[in-house]
Amino acid sequence: MSESLGSGAPRPPQTTLRHRLAELRGPAVVPHPLDARALAALAANPGCRRRALLDGAGVDKTALASKLGSLAAFGQSQFAFMRGNAFEAKVKADGGRELLRLLGIEEPGTVRVPELAAAGPEGRVARTALALREATEAGTWALLDHPLLSLEVAGSPAHLEPDAVVVHPDGRWTVVEIKSFPMIDGAADASKVGAAARQSAVYVLALERVAALTRGAEVAHSVLLVCPKDFSNLPTASVVDVRKQLSVTRRQLARLTRVEEIAAALPDGVTFDVEGCSAQELEAAVESVPHAYAPECLSACELAFHCRERARGAGAVEALGRSVRGELGGLTTVGDVLAAARGEEGDADDPTVEALRRAAALRAEALACR
């Protein structure tokens, strides 16, 4: 690249960013892929610059948390992973006959199943876009098995791989999400369905980028959720409306600070190279990037235990939850809150301070009556 530009020519901005991100994760480290589950978690906490930078740079947060001594029991178990793969294979077996049956198609031979193999992620993204355009223009059913989509997040590209995308004869594109949790009497666990909806909303958002360049294409804002029926292994499906999740995800991702801005604010020499740095060096590097810990991070981020420990050590009210933080206004630490409640600090005319002092008085009165 430098030879083609001339020895004194500056690098293009995108090349400079890629070089900087490679330095941050370690020049010899393969970037950890940013998937839809991670993007959904990132969209749920757009104020966390730490996660935005680490995900954008492709840092393996599990390995980083382990080196810091704060590894969380996070993600699927091996058993759940194998069960999910086995169920997905059953749904897609025999040319996707079971999946097509759920769509009301009894003759799989009438459905296109394009080959999506290509060299590298960029090639697969291009091949997916071509297959979507060809199926839409032909006006036929098509089933895309594990297509690859691209979405720019905070200035950094992310490659996303939904379980499947179905192209309808009328030009509609529907995301198919296959999960191994059961659907009992037509309903599944609400929290798991919500997580699947948030993840699917990321796929819908990425598909909209392709649809915008394809005449006659429209992305459905509902996804087909396929799960085992009751306590069997028979696939069943439910249509899940993701308009709310899509709106939130689009807004939150737009709020993310661009990765290059976060990287530019770092001290010189900062790196998150797990193999090449000591635990002390990695801890200093992690602490150089601001975080926005909340209890919800415990179910969505590998570094949650580390950030929680630091938040508690600093007495930050964020450790008590976002709703508590919002109620306390300008009181940012537990010490400030307690001092205000005791009447040692704070403006007596502040409604928050007044409420805290009233609560403290009621508590003292209740304890005195015991």
Secondary structure, 3 states (H helix, E strand, C coil): CHHHHCCCCCCCHHHHHHHHHHHHHCCCCCCCCCCHHHHHHHHHCCCCHHHHHHHHHCCCHHHHHHHHCCCCCCCCCHHHHHHHHHHHHHHHHHHHHHHHHHCCCCCHHHCECCCCCCCHHHHHHHHHHHHHHHHHHHCCCEEEECCCEEEEECCEEEEECCCEEEECCCCEEEEEEECCCCEECCECCHHHHHHHHHHHHHHHHHHHHHHCCCCCCEECCEEEEEEEECCCCCEEEEEEECHHHHHHHHHHHHHCCCHHHHHHCCCCCCCCCCCCCCHHHHHHHHHCCCCCCCHHHHHCCCCHHHHHHHHHHCCEHHHHCHHHHHHCCCCCEHHHHHHHHCCCCCCCCCHHHHHHHHHHHHHHHHHHCC
